[in-house]
Amino acid sequence: MKVLVLSTLHQFHGHVDYYTYEDLARMIWSFSPDVLAVELRPSDVEGRVPQRIKQEYQKSVYPLIDKLKCEVIPLEPPEPKYSELIQMARESMENVQENNPEALEHFKLYVEALYEVLFQWWSSVLDVNSYETDRHFEIKRRYQNSLFGDKEGRAWEEWNRHFLEQILKANEGRKDGKMLVLVGVEHSYWLRGELRKRHDVQLLEAPEVLPDIIGSRGSRPGSGEGFSPPQG
């Protein structure tokens, strides 16, 4: 099965003009996946639960699910694993806050500066899904894990590993078809790196395939004449 990992910006789709909620919906519709993998818990998918941070779901994804008639698979773990991994990360944060608050403040300044630079640089969905962006977030994660310790690193690894397991499970027994994986931009480098190692899936490299998906007239998804967003 061909697999495309598409980075999302969560609530920030509402704050930029080069990758809006409408753009995301058009790209999903244009790609027309047989399987749509979403960064949600099973209960969220079943109940179409609105998301506080990942607002692309109620604004872009939920309205398309029934129209696409594709299989939808949740990537996030169900309870109790969900809460266990969240707690591991929270404990790591609290430990650094208590024992090394100065380093934590430095990390927060680094993250603020990173996103400020990225938002100034990004001007298209291609930039958000570029190899350069993936490298930035891989560096951020290495710094974060070194600061927050082994528990943080294990929580991150297990969280993403669960994503990967759901993707591979959905791929089992399928030689044809397309899968679209929607994840926040910080997760993409990890998933793409692992999928490149696999021989049972064909990873579609985002920088190579997105121009055809978003249209030939420019980098903005909305500018492509080939898009036919669903009506009503």
Backbone as JSON, one array per atom type, in Angstrom:
{
  "sequence": "MKVLVLSTLHQFHGHVDYYTYEDLARMIWSFSPDVLAVELRPSDVEGRVPQRIKQEYQKSVYPLIDKLKCEVIPLEPPEPKYSELIQMARESMENVQENNPEALEHFKLYVEALYEVLFQWWSSVLDVNSYETDRHFEIKRRYQNSLFGDKEGRAWEEWNRHFLEQILKANEGRKDGKMLVLVGVEHSYWLRGELRKRHDVQLLEAPEVLPDIIGSRGSRPGSGEGFSPPQG",
  "N": [[0.84, -1.2, 0.0], [0.45, 2.25, -0.75], [1.68, 4.9, 1.17], [1.13, 8.04, 2.53], [2.43, 10.44, 4.62], [1.13, 13.19, 6.13], [1.81, 16.29, 7.38], [0.2, 18.16, 9.92], [-0.98, 21.32, 11.28], [-2.49, 21.68, 13.47], [-4.29, 23.82, 15.63], [-3.16, 26.02, 14.44], [-3.68, 26.11, 11.76], [-5.69, 27.87, 11.49], [-4.48, 30.3, 11.65], [-2.77, 30.92, 9.63], [-2.25, 31.72, 6.15], [-1.43, 30.05, 4.15], [-1.86, 27.41, 4.52], [-4.55, 26.43, 5.24], [-7.54, 25.41, 7.08], [-9.42, 24.79, 5.12], [-7.71, 24.31, 2.96], [-6.44, 21.98, 3.85], [-8.62, 20.19, 3.94], [-9.25, 20.09, 1.21], [-6.95, 18.89, 0.21], [-7.03, 16.34, 1.39], [-9.38, 15.39, 0.19], [-8.63, 15.46, -2.49], [-6.51, 13.61, -2.56], [-7.87, 11.32, -1.91], [-7.99, 8.88, -0.11], [-7.85, 5.31, 0.52], [-7.58, 4.4, 3.03], [-7.71, 6.26, 5.96], [-5.69, 7.54, 8.34], [-5.8, 8.8, 11.56], [-4.89, 11.24, 14.03], [-6.05, 10.55, 16.65], [-7.94, 9.25, 19.47], [-9.62, 6.04, 19.69], [-12.22, 6.46, 20.78], [-12.64, 9.14, 20.22], [-12.86, 9.17, 17.45], [-15.12, 7.58, 17.05], [-17.11, 9.1, 18.33], [-16.92, 11.49, 17.01], [-15.56, 13.6, 18.3], [-15.09, 16.97, 19.19], [-11.96, 18.73, 19.07], [-9.72, 20.41, 21.24], [-7.08, 21.36, 20.75], [-6.26, 20.06, 18.36], [-7.77, 21.15, 16.09], [-8.26, 20.79, 13.44], [-9.72, 18.52, 13.05], [-12.56, 18.73, 13.65], [-12.99, 20.82, 11.88], [-11.97, 20.2, 9.37], [-11.65, 17.4, 8.89], [-13.65, 15.58, 10.04], [-16.08, 16.31, 8.6], [-15.52, 15.16, 6.13], [-15.27, 12.42, 6.38], [-17.49, 10.61, 6.06], [-18.17, 11.19, 3.43], [-15.95, 10.42, 1.97], [-15.95, 7.69, 2.21], [-14.02, 5.87, 3.16], [-11.83, 3.66, 5.0], [-11.33, 4.44, 8.37], [-8.8, 4.88, 10.69], [-7.91, 5.11, 14.07], [-5.01, 6.54, 15.5], [-3.96, 7.09, 18.02], [-3.36, 5.67, 21.29], [-5.76, 3.65, 23.11], [-7.4, 3.95, 26.35], [-6.02, 2.02, 29.09], [-3.53, 2.9, 28.28], [-3.16, 5.34, 26.99], [-3.42, 7.35, 29.04], [-1.38, 6.5, 30.72], [1.0, 6.95, 29.24], [0.83, 9.71, 28.87], [1.05, 10.49, 31.52], [3.67, 9.69, 32.11], [5.17, 11.49, 30.56], [4.34, 13.87, 31.78], [5.35, 13.58, 34.37], [8.07, 13.67, 33.83], [8.38, 16.33, 32.99], [7.66, 17.67, 35.36], [9.71, 16.83, 37.02], [12.01, 18.04, 35.9], [11.24, 20.67, 36.16], [11.31, 20.96, 38.89], [13.94, 20.27, 39.62], [15.73, 21.41, 37.79], [15.08, 24.15, 36.94], [16.09, 26.35, 35.5], [17.21, 25.27, 33.17], [14.88, 24.34, 32.02], [13.58, 26.73, 31.43], [15.32, 27.71, 29.5], [14.88, 25.82, 27.52], [12.2, 26.33, 26.87], [12.45, 28.88, 25.75], [13.96, 28.21, 23.54], [12.14, 26.61, 22.09], [10.13, 28.48, 21.55], [11.59, 30.25, 19.93], [12.24, 28.54, 17.81], [9.72, 27.94, 16.66], [8.94, 30.51, 15.96], [10.83, 31.15, 13.99], [10.23, 29.13, 12.11], [7.55, 29.7, 11.42], [7.92, 32.12, 10.21], [9.41, 31.36, 8.05], [7.99, 29.26, 6.72], [5.88, 29.09, 3.91], [4.17, 27.64, 2.48], [2.34, 24.53, 2.1], [4.16, 22.72, 1.25], [6.56, 23.58, 2.4], [6.01, 23.1, 5.11], [5.94, 20.35, 5.08], [8.49, 19.59, 4.41], [11.84, 18.19, 4.01], [13.64, 19.71, 5.43], [12.1, 20.85, 7.5], [11.43, 18.51, 8.9], [13.98, 17.8, 9.82], [14.52, 19.88, 11.6], [12.65, 19.32, 13.65], [13.45, 16.83, 14.49], [15.91, 17.44, 15.65], [14.98, 19.11, 17.7], [13.56, 17.22, 19.21], [15.6, 15.48, 20.07], [17.09, 17.17, 21.7], [15.1, 17.74, 23.6], [14.58, 15.18, 24.71], [17.08, 14.65, 25.85], [17.16, 16.55, 27.84], [14.84, 16.1, 29.42], [15.01, 13.45, 30.11], [15.12, 9.79, 30.49], [12.52, 8.75, 30.86], [10.83, 10.53, 29.53], [11.81, 10.17, 26.92], [11.12, 7.48, 26.5], [8.33, 7.59, 26.65], [7.72, 9.19, 24.43], [8.76, 7.57, 22.37], [7.19, 5.22, 22.65], [4.66, 6.24, 22.19], [4.75, 7.13, 19.49], [5.48, 4.7, 18.36], [3.19, 3.24, 18.74], [1.5, 4.58, 16.96], [2.78, 3.8, 14.56], [2.39, 1.01, 14.63], [-0.39, 0.83, 14.27], [-0.65, 1.77, 11.68], [0.8, -0.17, 10.23], [-0.71, -2.41, 10.82], [-3.12, -1.8, 9.54], [-2.21, -1.93, 6.99], [-1.69, -4.57, 6.51], [-1.95, -7.36, 4.41], [-2.71, -5.88, 2.23], [-1.97, -4.97, -0.98], [-2.47, -3.07, -2.8], [-3.87, 0.26, -3.16], [-4.27, 3.34, -1.21], [-3.01, 5.06, 1.63], [-3.59, 7.7, 3.84], [-1.93, 9.47, 6.25], [-2.51, 11.44, 8.93], [-0.82, 13.58, 10.96], [0.41, 15.62, 13.67], [2.87, 18.12, 13.02], [5.27, 17.71, 14.42], [5.54, 15.01, 14.76], [6.05, 13.84, 12.33], [8.66, 13.43, 11.21], [9.6, 11.22, 12.61], [7.8, 9.12, 12.03], [8.0, 9.0, 9.21], [10.7, 8.34, 8.96], [10.76, 5.74, 10.1], [8.98, 4.36, 8.42], [10.33, 4.44, 6.02], [12.15, 2.42, 6.33], [10.79, 0.13, 5.92], [9.74, -2.7, 3.97], [7.31, -3.55, 3.29], [5.54, -1.54, 2.87], [4.92, 1.29, 0.78], [6.35, 4.22, 1.03], [5.24, 7.38, 0.26], [7.03, 10.1, -0.65], [6.6, 13.2, 0.74], [7.53, 15.8, -0.3], [7.8, 15.14, -2.97], [5.33, 14.22, -3.96], [3.32, 15.99, -3.18], [3.13, 18.37, -4.81], [1.58, 17.5, -7.06], [-0.77, 16.83, -5.79], [-1.69, 19.2, -4.68], [-2.03, 20.8, -6.84], [-1.16, 22.31, -9.99], [-0.69, 24.99, -10.32], [0.63, 26.41, -8.39], [1.95, 26.79, -5.0], [-0.01, 27.02, -3.09], [-2.69, 25.13, -1.84], [-5.33, 25.85, -2.48], [-5.07, 27.04, -4.93], [-4.98, 25.25, -6.98], [-6.43, 24.04, -9.92], [-7.38, 21.53, -10.11], [-8.72, 20.69, -7.86], [-11.61, 19.44, -6.27], [-13.58, 20.2, -4.0], [-15.73, 18.64, -1.58], [-19.28, 18.94, -1.73], [-21.79, 20.1, 0.38]],
  "CA": [[0.0, 0.0, 0.0], [1.16, 3.51, -0.75], [1.39, 5.65, 2.39], [1.57, 9.43, 2.59], [2.34, 11.1, 5.92], [0.88, 14.62, 5.91], [1.92, 17.07, 8.63], [-0.82, 19.17, 10.18], [-0.58, 22.4, 12.18], [-3.5, 21.77, 14.54], [-5.05, 25.08, 15.67], [-2.5, 27.07, 13.68], [-4.28, 26.22, 10.42], [-6.56, 29.04, 11.52], [-3.7, 31.53, 11.81], [-1.9, 31.11, 8.47], [-3.02, 31.76, 4.91], [-0.83, 29.16, 3.16], [-2.22, 26.02, 4.83], [-5.75, 26.65, 6.04], [-8.41, 24.24, 7.27], [-9.99, 24.48, 3.81], [-6.65, 23.7, 2.16], [-6.25, 20.61, 4.33], [-9.76, 19.4, 3.48], [-9.12, 19.89, -0.23], [-5.88, 17.92, -0.04], [-7.54, 15.02, 1.75], [-10.33, 15.02, -0.84], [-7.9, 15.24, -3.73], [-5.75, 12.37, -2.45], [-8.9, 10.28, -1.92], [-7.37, 7.67, 0.41], [-8.64, 4.14, 0.88], [-7.47, 4.35, 4.49], [-7.35, 7.54, 6.56], [-5.2, 7.35, 9.71], [-5.97, 10.09, 12.2], [-4.22, 11.38, 15.33], [-7.13, 10.58, 17.62], [-8.24, 8.0, 20.16], [-10.8, 5.37, 19.13], [-13.46, 7.09, 21.26], [-12.79, 10.42, 19.52], [-13.34, 8.88, 16.1], [-16.49, 7.07, 17.13], [-18.03, 10.16, 18.74], [-16.61, 12.74, 16.29], [-15.38, 14.53, 19.41], [-14.32, 18.18, 18.87], [-10.65, 18.77, 19.71], [-9.32, 21.76, 21.65], [-5.84, 21.72, 20.07], [-6.27, 19.51, 17.0], [-9.05, 21.65, 15.59], [-8.47, 20.38, 12.05], [-10.65, 17.4, 12.94], [-13.94, 19.19, 13.46], [-13.09, 21.83, 10.82], [-11.54, 19.69, 8.06], [-11.63, 15.95, 8.7], [-14.93, 14.93, 10.33], [-17.07, 16.45, 7.53], [-15.15, 14.38, 4.95], [-15.16, 10.98, 6.64], [-18.58, 9.86, 5.44], [-18.16, 11.43, 1.98], [-14.85, 9.68, 1.36], [-16.25, 6.25, 2.26], [-12.78, 5.13, 3.36], [-11.62, 3.14, 6.35], [-10.68, 5.42, 9.25], [-8.17, 4.2, 11.81], [-7.33, 6.01, 15.07], [-3.61, 6.23, 15.78], [-3.61, 7.22, 19.44], [-3.73, 4.48, 22.07], [-6.93, 3.75, 24.0], [-7.1, 3.82, 27.77], [-5.31, 2.96, 29.97], [-2.21, 3.25, 27.77], [-3.13, 6.77, 26.7], [-3.14, 8.1, 30.26], [-0.07, 6.08, 31.25], [2.06, 7.64, 28.5], [0.71, 11.14, 29.2], [1.58, 10.66, 32.88], [5.13, 9.57, 32.03], [5.68, 12.77, 30.06], [4.07, 14.89, 32.79], [6.31, 13.4, 35.46], [9.37, 14.14, 33.35], [8.31, 17.78, 33.03], [7.66, 18.1, 36.76], [11.03, 16.57, 37.58], [12.91, 19.08, 35.42], [10.78, 21.92, 36.74], [11.72, 21.0, 40.29], [15.38, 20.09, 39.82], [16.55, 22.18, 36.87], [14.15, 25.11, 36.33], [16.78, 27.23, 34.56], [17.3, 24.55, 31.9], [13.54, 24.31, 31.46], [13.32, 28.04, 30.84], [16.1, 27.78, 28.27], [14.2, 24.99, 26.53], [11.0, 27.04, 26.43], [12.9, 29.95, 24.86], [14.38, 27.56, 22.29], [10.94, 26.2, 21.35], [9.49, 29.7, 21.05], [12.41, 30.76, 18.83], [12.12, 27.61, 16.7], [8.44, 28.13, 15.97], [8.95, 31.84, 15.36], [11.6, 31.05, 12.74], [9.5, 28.29, 11.16], [6.37, 30.39, 10.91], [8.4, 33.17, 9.3], [9.95, 30.71, 6.85], [6.96, 28.52, 6.0], [4.98, 29.86, 3.06], [3.35, 26.68, 1.74], [2.25, 23.2, 2.67], [5.41, 22.03, 0.91], [7.54, 23.92, 3.42], [5.65, 22.41, 6.36], [6.2, 18.92, 4.89], [9.81, 19.47, 3.8], [12.91, 17.5, 4.74], [14.23, 20.68, 6.36], [11.24, 20.92, 8.68], [11.61, 17.26, 9.64], [15.27, 17.84, 10.53], [14.38, 20.79, 12.75], [11.92, 18.69, 14.75], [14.28, 15.74, 15.01], [16.87, 18.09, 16.55], [14.23, 19.53, 18.9], [13.24, 16.04, 20.03], [16.82, 15.0, 20.71], [17.36, 18.1, 22.8], [14.05, 17.55, 24.6], [14.8, 13.92, 25.41], [18.3, 14.75, 26.66], [16.85, 17.39, 28.99], [13.79, 15.55, 30.27], [15.41, 12.16, 30.62], [14.74, 8.52, 29.89], [11.07, 8.54, 30.9], [10.28, 11.32, 28.43], [12.18, 9.5, 25.68], [10.34, 6.25, 26.34], [6.94, 7.96, 26.37], [7.68, 9.63, 23.03], [8.98, 6.41, 21.5], [6.03, 4.32, 22.71], [3.53, 6.95, 21.57], [4.93, 7.05, 18.04], [5.49, 3.29, 18.0], [1.78, 2.84, 18.65], [1.06, 5.09, 15.65], [3.34, 2.94, 13.51], [1.74, -0.3, 14.69], [-1.73, 0.93, 13.68], [-0.45, 1.92, 10.24], [1.21, -1.46, 9.69], [-1.85, -3.33, 10.95], [-4.07, -1.46, 8.47], [-1.57, -2.27, 5.72], [-1.56, -6.02, 6.36], [-2.75, -8.01, 3.38], [-3.09, -4.95, 1.16], [-0.89, -4.65, -1.9], [-2.88, -1.88, -3.55], [-4.58, 1.27, -2.39], [-3.52, 4.46, -0.65], [-3.29, 5.45, 3.0], [-3.18, 9.04, 4.23], [-1.68, 9.53, 7.69], [-2.51, 12.82, 9.41], [-0.21, 13.74, 12.29], [1.01, 16.91, 13.94], [4.14, 18.29, 12.32], [6.42, 17.24, 15.2], [5.61, 13.54, 14.7], [6.23, 13.35, 10.96], [10.01, 12.93, 10.93], [9.75, 9.89, 13.23], [7.03, 8.14, 11.25], [8.59, 8.86, 7.88], [11.95, 7.61, 9.09], [10.48, 4.31, 10.32], [8.33, 3.79, 7.24], [11.35, 4.27, 4.97], [12.87, 1.18, 6.59], [9.91, -1.01, 5.68], [9.62, -3.21, 2.61], [5.92, -3.95, 3.07], [4.77, -0.35, 2.52], [5.6, 2.22, -0.12], [6.2, 5.58, 1.53], [5.25, 8.46, -0.72], [7.75, 11.24, -0.08], [5.72, 14.37, 0.63], [7.99, 16.83, -1.24], [7.7, 14.67, -4.35], [3.96, 13.98, -4.42], [2.39, 17.06, -2.84], [2.81, 19.29, -5.91], [0.49, 16.97, -7.87], [-2.0, 16.82, -4.99], [-2.18, 20.56, -4.43], [-2.31, 21.46, -8.1], [0.01, 22.71, -10.77], [-0.58, 26.44, -10.52], [1.33, 27.08, -7.31], [2.14, 26.05, -3.77], [-1.2, 27.06, -2.29], [-3.66, 24.12, -2.26], [-6.52, 26.46, -3.05], [-4.83, 27.57, -6.26], [-4.99, 24.19, -7.99], [-7.72, 23.89, -10.57], [-7.81, 20.15, -10.07], [-9.41, 20.36, -6.63], [-13.07, 19.43, -6.28], [-13.99, 19.98, -2.62], [-17.07, 18.07, -1.48], [-20.36, 19.88, -1.52], [-22.92, 19.79, 1.24]],
  "C": [[0.88, 1.25, 0.0], [0.71, 4.35, 0.44], [1.97, 7.05, 2.29], [1.36, 9.96, 3.99], [2.22, 12.59, 5.66], [0.89, 15.35, 7.25], [0.78, 18.08, 8.73], [-0.29, 20.17, 11.2], [-1.57, 22.61, 13.32], [-4.2, 23.13, 14.5], [-4.43, 26.18, 14.81], [-2.93, 27.12, 12.21], [-5.17, 27.46, 10.34], [-5.82, 30.36, 11.59], [-2.76, 31.79, 10.63], [-2.75, 31.08, 7.21], [-2.5, 30.81, 3.85], [-1.16, 27.69, 3.41], [-3.41, 26.06, 5.78], [-6.51, 25.34, 6.25], [-9.02, 23.81, 5.93], [-8.96, 23.8, 2.91], [-6.46, 22.24, 2.55], [-7.38, 19.71, 3.83], [-9.66, 19.1, 1.99], [-8.05, 18.85, -0.55], [-6.32, 16.51, 0.28], [-8.48, 14.51, 0.65], [-9.63, 14.68, -2.15], [-7.12, 13.93, -3.7], [-6.67, 11.16, -2.46], [-8.35, 8.94, -1.4], [-8.37, 6.52, 0.59], [-8.66, 3.95, 2.38], [-7.02, 5.72, 4.97], [-6.97, 7.29, 8.02], [-5.15, 8.7, 10.4], [-5.38, 10.08, 13.61], [-5.26, 11.58, 16.43], [-7.22, 9.24, 18.34], [-9.46, 7.34, 19.5], [-12.11, 6.03, 19.53], [-13.72, 8.42, 20.57], [-13.38, 10.2, 18.13], [-14.81, 8.46, 16.13], [-17.49, 8.18, 17.43], [-17.85, 11.46, 17.98], [-16.4, 13.86, 17.31], [-14.58, 15.75, 18.97], [-13.03, 18.23, 19.7], [-10.27, 20.21, 20.04], [-8.1, 22.24, 20.89], [-5.9, 21.29, 18.6], [-7.58, 19.87, 16.3], [-9.3, 21.29, 14.13], [-9.48, 19.24, 11.94], [-12.09, 17.86, 12.77], [-14.08, 20.15, 12.28], [-12.73, 21.3, 9.43], [-11.85, 18.21, 7.85], [-13.0, 15.31, 8.92], [-15.94, 15.09, 9.19], [-16.79, 15.59, 6.29], [-15.27, 12.87, 5.14], [-16.25, 10.19, 5.92], [-18.58, 10.01, 3.92], [-17.08, 10.6, 1.29], [-15.12, 8.18, 1.28], [-14.98, 5.4, 2.36], [-12.73, 4.59, 4.78], [-10.87, 4.18, 7.17], [-10.11, 4.68, 10.46], [-7.6, 5.23, 12.78], [-5.91, 5.58, 15.4], [-3.27, 6.27, 17.25], [-4.09, 6.01, 20.23], [-5.0, 4.71, 22.88], [-6.47, 3.75, 25.45], [-6.87, 2.34, 28.1], [-3.96, 3.43, 29.43], [-2.09, 4.73, 27.5], [-2.73, 7.57, 27.93], [-1.78, 7.75, 30.86], [1.06, 6.83, 30.57], [2.02, 9.15, 28.78], [1.31, 11.4, 30.57], [3.1, 10.57, 32.9], [5.75, 10.9, 31.59], [5.48, 13.88, 31.09], [5.05, 14.79, 33.95], [7.7, 13.88, 35.08], [9.44, 15.66, 33.42], [8.41, 18.29, 34.48], [9.02, 17.9, 37.41], [12.03, 17.66, 37.17], [12.53, 20.43, 36.04], [11.26, 22.08, 38.18], [13.24, 21.03, 40.44], [16.27, 20.93, 38.9], [15.69, 23.24, 36.16], [14.82, 26.04, 35.31], [16.89, 26.57, 33.18], [15.93, 24.48, 31.21], [13.19, 25.63, 30.79], [14.08, 28.22, 29.54], [15.42, 26.98, 27.15], [12.96, 25.7, 26.0], [11.35, 28.16, 25.47], [13.31, 29.39, 23.5], [13.16, 27.19, 21.45], [10.23, 27.41, 20.77], [10.25, 30.24, 19.84], [12.28, 29.87, 17.6], [10.83, 27.85, 15.93], [8.35, 29.51, 15.34], [9.67, 31.82, 14.02], [10.82, 30.25, 11.7], [8.29, 29.02, 10.57], [6.75, 31.56, 10.01], [8.87, 32.57, 7.98], [8.88, 30.01, 6.03], [6.11, 29.46, 5.15], [4.08, 28.94, 2.23], [3.28, 25.37, 2.5], [3.51, 22.4, 2.35], [6.49, 22.34, 1.93], [7.28, 23.16, 4.72], [6.02, 20.93, 6.28], [7.57, 18.65, 4.27], [10.77, 18.64, 4.65], [13.54, 18.43, 5.76], [13.42, 20.78, 7.65], [11.39, 19.67, 9.53], [12.92, 17.28, 10.42], [15.2, 18.75, 11.74], [13.71, 20.09, 13.93], [12.65, 17.45, 15.29], [15.32, 16.31, 15.98], [16.18, 18.51, 17.84], [13.96, 18.33, 19.81], [14.46, 15.49, 20.72], [17.2, 15.87, 21.89], [16.37, 17.88, 23.94], [14.27, 16.27, 25.39], [16.04, 13.97, 26.3], [18.05, 15.56, 27.92], [15.9, 16.71, 29.95], [14.06, 14.13, 30.72], [14.76, 10.96, 29.96], [13.22, 8.32, 29.84], [10.38, 9.31, 29.77], [10.55, 10.63, 27.09], [11.36, 8.25, 25.43], [8.88, 6.55, 26.02], [6.78, 8.39, 24.91], [7.81, 8.45, 22.08], [7.76, 5.49, 21.48], [4.81, 4.94, 22.03], [3.6, 6.81, 20.05], [4.93, 5.6, 17.55], [4.06, 2.77, 17.88], [1.18, 3.34, 17.33], [1.48, 4.14, 14.55], [2.65, 1.59, 13.48], [0.35, -0.27, 14.05], [-1.65, 1.05, 12.16], [-0.12, 0.57, 9.61], [0.08, -2.48, 9.76], [-2.86, -3.07, 9.83], [-3.53, -1.85, 7.11], [-1.52, -3.77, 5.46], [-2.51, -6.57, 5.3], [-3.19, -7.11, 2.24], [-1.87, -4.67, 0.28], [-1.19, -3.36, -2.66], [-3.56, -0.9, -2.62], [-3.65, 2.31, -1.8], [-3.98, 4.73, 0.78], [-2.76, 6.86, 3.24], [-3.09, 9.08, 5.74], [-1.59, 11.0, 8.09], [-1.93, 12.87, 10.82], [0.32, 15.16, 12.43], [2.44, 16.94, 13.42], [5.35, 17.75, 13.1], [6.59, 15.72, 15.13], [6.12, 13.02, 13.34], [7.61, 12.77, 10.7], [10.18, 11.51, 11.44], [9.04, 8.85, 12.37], [7.63, 7.93, 9.87], [9.89, 8.07, 7.94], [11.75, 6.12, 9.28], [9.87, 3.66, 9.09], [9.3, 3.59, 6.09], [12.1, 2.96, 5.13], [12.07, -0.05, 6.18], [9.9, -1.4, 4.21], [8.18, -3.59, 2.28], [5.0, -2.76, 2.84], [5.6, 0.5, 1.56], [5.35, 3.64, 0.38], [6.26, 6.56, 0.37], [5.92, 9.66, -0.07], [6.96, 12.51, -0.34], [6.24, 15.42, -0.34], [7.84, 16.44, -2.7], [6.26, 14.58, -4.85], [3.0, 15.13, -4.14], [2.13, 18.04, -3.98], [1.66, 18.8, -6.79], [-0.84, 17.02, -7.11], [-2.56, 18.22, -4.84], [-2.41, 21.35, -5.71], [-1.08, 22.05, -8.74], [0.23, 24.2, -10.84], [0.15, 27.14, -9.38], [1.37, 26.25, -6.07], [0.92, 26.06, -2.88], [-2.19, 26.01, -2.76], [-4.87, 24.73, -2.96], [-6.34, 26.95, -4.47], [-4.9, 26.52, -7.35], [-6.36, 24.01, -8.61], [-8.26, 22.48, -10.43], [-8.6, 19.78, -8.84], [-10.92, 20.43, -6.82], [-13.55, 19.17, -4.87], [-15.42, 19.49, -2.55], [-18.12, 19.14, -1.2], [-21.39, 19.27, -0.57], [-22.93, 18.5, 1.94]]
}
